[in-house]
Structure formats: structure tokens, C-alpha cells
Amino acid sequence: MFTSQRTRLKLLSGVVLFLALSPSISLSSEPFAHVGTYAAQFLTLPVGTRNVGMAGTGTADDLDPINVVYNPANLALLEGFAVSGGHVDWPADVNLYDFGVFGGTAYPLHNGYTLHLGAAMRYSALDLDVPDNRVIFLPDGTGRDLDGQDWSIPLTLAGGVSNGDLDASIGATVKFATLGLSNQSKGFTAFDVGLRLGACLYSTDPITFKITGGASASNLGGDIDYGTRSSQLPREHRGGIGIQFAYFHPDFSPSTPLLTANGNADYLDTTDDDGMLFGGEIGFVDIAFLRLGHIGEPFATSGTSFGFGLQLKITSVKIRADYAHLPFPSFFNEDIDVFGLTVLVDI
């Protein structure tokens, strides 16, 4: 039994938020009787702590393997292996978990060209844990478990070519997903596609400067059929540009940049809103990173995001821990904390 109004309101908020992010399953006697226009909104939630701190930009950003969530083509130029894990602490005890394994390799071709191939598998889950069957609007209990979990397993393949100064890549992701609340569940499949281009405009010791561009479409596929009605997938279309700057000091290390500066600008068109996202990152000695971003007014998480990261390098292994803070004023007037860990092995 709940002993305080605060606890009751928090639990009710959790149920409402979970249903808002996953409006697929009703608590009525007809499980799919109140399906919304769009389902599986959890597929659009921010993932990847580094870029969440940069306002969720990353359509043309290949510097973090988890950026396949913004554009599957970002995976193509990865050379090595990486694993990542992240946790998003949403208001009202709703949690988002994401784990991924990434790999990529390169094959020399003729005339200075290189072929790049990458693959990834992730597991992402939105979880609501209600400790009691009683809620404020059903004080005698529902007679069923209110715990819920939505999950997806995205599989990504990407390929590209480069010649030192220019690179081009394409990629695609297929998502096998399930929406679940109480003892009801519904499976579906969605697809992402994307392309990315990069050009090194200046590369003379001690400075390199690169510009990138990309476009992607997410959550493509048919409607989710609940029998009596169906809901559309929350499709997203992105276009973005990025800059990547690095300064190498000859007295420090020829392979480790003393200073890096990366920036992204994305145009995001969702089923509900469209607008611009801006984000940037400054790195010091490839160890410490500061991030800042701005999300436009139309979006639920409008406002300023920020984050930081710390990275440890041991021979060819990099271990990076990240934190990001994201505003969420339009729902519960609470903010979102994101934590992540990435391990990258160069080959």
C-alpha cells in the first residue's frame, strides 16, 4: 500500500510516461482498444551519452560507434571493435538501457582507395517497474502486474570507400522490436537507412580540418497491427553537417591530438515537430571532453544540454565514461540524466 501522495503521484506519472512513450497496450479489458496514432515512441528516445550531451546531434558524426542510432552510415569507417552501454534515467522511475557491440575493418583497393565495412548489434529496452498493483486511480488493485518493457534488437550493416581526403558511406539497420505492458505484447519490425560524406579540407602539420554531411530516415516500415486498429511507426528524417578539427603539438605526441573541436548541426523532422539541433565538443589531450548543445523549442526536450567524458587509453584500448544532462520541461518539468561507457579497440 502506498503511504504518501508523493509516492502515488510518482507511480502514476511513471505509468503515464511509459504509456506516452509506448502507446500500444491498454489496461482495459480489450488490450489494444485505445491505441494511439503513433506507436513505439521509445525508438525515438535519445541514446548515446556523448551525443546526447550535444543535443542529440550526430547525423554526420562518425566519431562514436553508437551514432548508428542517428545514421547507420556512421558505422562504415570504424576500424576495430567497440562495446558500449548506457542508461537514461527518465522521470518517474522509467529507465532506458542500451547495449551495443560494433566492429569494422578496411581493405586496400587500387589507386589509393580503401573499402570499409562495418556491422553492429544492439539491445535497447525501456523499462517500467511498478512495485504494487494498486495505483491512484485503481486503489483496489488492477488484478494484474503493471510492469512493462519495450525492447528492440537493431542490426546494422554499413559500407564505404575512402581515398585519404574524401569518403562516402551508406548503411542500413533492421530493428526487431516488441512492445509490452502487463501480460500483453506486440512484435514488429522497423528499418533505418542513411548515407554520409566526408571531405578533409586541410591536413598539414599540426592541424587537420574535416567537414562531413549526412542524411537518414528512421523507423520505416508498415503500421503496427493490433487487430481492430493499427498505429504508425514514429518516423524521423534527419539531415546534418559536421566539422572535425584537431591540433597536434610536435613536442607532445605525433598520434594524439592536443586539442580537438567537433561541431554538429542537424535538421530533425519527426511525426510531430521539426527543427534544428546544435551541438559541440572540445577535447583535451584525448582524455577529457566537454560538450554542449541546444535543442529547438518545438521538441519536448527543448533547451540546453551539456555533458562531459573522461577517457583512458591503454596501448590500443580506449575506455571512455560519459555523462550528459538533458532538459525535459514539457512533460514533468524534470531533467534527464544519461550515463554511458564505451570501450574501443583499434586494429
Secondary structure as the mmCIF struct_conf table of DSSP 4:
data_model
#
loop_
_struct_conf.conf_type_id
_struct_conf.id
_struct_conf.beg_label_comp_id
_struct_conf.beg_label_asym_id
_struct_conf.beg_label_seq_id
_struct_conf.end_label_comp_id
_struct_conf.end_label_asym_id
_struct_conf.end_label_seq_id
HELX_RH_AL_P HELX_RH_AL_P1 GLN A 5 LEU A 21
BEND BEND1 SER A 22 SER A 22
TURN_TY1_P TURN_TY1_P1 PRO A 23 SER A 24
BEND BEND2 LEU A 27 GLU A 30
TURN_TY1_P TURN_TY1_P2 PRO A 31 HIS A 34
BEND BEND3 THR A 37 THR A 37
STRN STRN1 TYR A 38 TYR A 38
HELX_RH_3T_P HELX_RH_3T_P1 GLN A 41 THR A 44
BEND BEND4 LEU A 45 LEU A 45
HELX_RH_AL_P HELX_RH_AL_P2 THR A 49 VAL A 52
TURN_TY1_P TURN_TY1_P3 GLY A 53 GLY A 56
TURN_TY1_P TURN_TY1_P4 THR A 59 ALA A 60
BEND BEND5 LEU A 63 ASP A 64
HELX_RH_3T_P HELX_RH_3T_P2 PRO A 65 VAL A 69
TURN_TY1_P TURN_TY1_P5 TYR A 70 TYR A 70
HELX_RH_3T_P HELX_RH_3T_P3 PRO A 72 LEU A 75
TURN_TY1_P TURN_TY1_P6 ALA A 76 LEU A 77
STRN STRN2 GLY A 80 TRP A 90
HELX_RH_3T_P HELX_RH_3T_P4 PRO A 91 ASP A 93
STRN STRN3 VAL A 94 PRO A 108
HELX_RH_3T_P HELX_RH_3T_P5 HIS A 110 GLY A 112
STRN STRN4 THR A 114 LEU A 128
BEND BEND6 PRO A 131 ASN A 133
STRN STRN5 VAL A 135 VAL A 135
TURN_TY1_P TURN_TY1_P7 ILE A 136 PHE A 137
STRN STRN6 LEU A 138 LEU A 138
TURN_TY1_P TURN_TY1_P8 PRO A 139 ASP A 140
BEND BEND7 GLY A 143 ARG A 144
STRN STRN7 GLY A 148 SER A 162
BEND BEND8 GLY A 164 ASP A 165
STRN STRN8 LEU A 166 LEU A 181
TURN_TY1_P TURN_TY1_P9 SER A 182 ASN A 183
STRN STRN9 GLN A 184 THR A 204
TURN_TY1_P TURN_TY1_P10 ASP A 205 PRO A 206
STRN STRN10 ILE A 207 LEU A 220
BEND BEND9 GLY A 221 GLY A 221
HELX_LH_PP_P HELX_LH_PP_P1 GLY A 222 ASP A 223
STRN STRN11 ILE A 224 ASP A 225
BEND BEND10 GLY A 227 THR A 228
STRN STRN12 SER A 230 SER A 231
STRN STRN13 GLN A 232 GLN A 232
STRN STRN14 GLU A 236 TYR A 247
TURN_TY1_P TURN_TY1_P11 PRO A 250 PHE A 252
BEND BEND11 PRO A 254 THR A 256
BEND BEND12 LEU A 258 LEU A 258
STRN STRN15 LEU A 259 ASP A 269
BEND BEND13 THR A 271 ASP A 272
STRN STRN16 ASP A 274 PHE A 284
TURN_TY1_P TURN_TY1_P12 VAL A 285 ILE A 287
STRN STRN17 ALA A 288 ILE A 295
TURN_TY1_P TURN_TY1_P13 GLU A 297 PRO A 298
BEND BEND14 PHE A 299 PHE A 299
TURN_TY1_P TURN_TY1_P14 ALA A 300 THR A 301
STRN STRN18 GLY A 303 ILE A 314
TURN_TY1_P TURN_TY1_P15 THR A 315 SER A 316
STRN STRN19 VAL A 317 LEU A 326
TURN_TY1_P TURN_TY1_P16 PRO A 329 PHE A 332
BEND BEND15 ASN A 333 ASN A 333
STRN STRN20 ILE A 336 ASP A 346
#
